[in-house]
């Protein structure tokens, strides 16, 4: 049987971080199942003493463990002693205890994503929309709450106008949720900046969701045309508009400078160009982190290291300060 972390290393319990020596029978630990975080229960704890350990240096931290501790790499499980130069599965430990939302697909979800892509701001742990029209802000707040369950309300604010050289009244909707902000960044390719965001293909899950997206996005970055049966979008993010044009079967010619325009016909549905796609609503909660160095760490003096091993169910793995690990059997 192999062993795992030393006694003072931090492991991720559902109730919070704890030193490896303080994990007891029945403790619930965080682990990863694919790119999702899940919970698993300790059904046995074993301790053993040895004089050799390994310091594993990753991009995030250094932890000390048994040389035969197994770490999850893209090529499978690798002993800690052999892991130098590889990458290991990892999740940000501080996000483990955050609230995970149940995001619902449908028209309101599409509207929320579209309006956010057009006029919203996605921060590190918040999502907000600041607009001039109270009705637009109210529709956004209603859609946000309907698809996420988060309470959203309107706030009267002022914001500077560079053109008029004075502050203008407006309305803001803002919710704090790192889970939602991570989801939105994932939908648009990782960068939610309006000039760098990609088209969020998650809105192609069904026709209702896509219709909501168009309504929300056009309300923020478009308008209805007076002399044509359709609406027009104006954006300087030409790749975004080009992908949208291919979905609705429209012709699109980007401008060399400034904002490009895309016309969305009211009769676009008759072209039968929309094809639903299956995309997850939840953001991935794991990534890969580099192991920079693995170095031997012998015991000092006559006192050996104490290593801890856990038998877990239903998942046999656990998180060692965010790093996915398991003991060798």
Protein Blocks (a to p, Z undefined) as FASTA:
>chain_A
ZZdddfklccddfkbccdfklpcehiacdddehjaccddddfbdcddddfbdcddddfkb
ccdddfklccddfkbccdfklmgoiacddddfklmmpccddddedjklmmmmmmmmmmmc
cdfkbccdddfblklmmmmmmmmmmmnopacdddddddddfklopacdddddddddfklm
mmmmmmnoopacfklpccdfklmmpmklmmmmmmmmmmmmgccdfkbccdddddfblmlm
mmmmmmnopacdddfehjddddddfklmmnopaccddddfbdcfbdcdddfbdcddddeh
jbdcddddddddfbfbdceehiacdddZZ
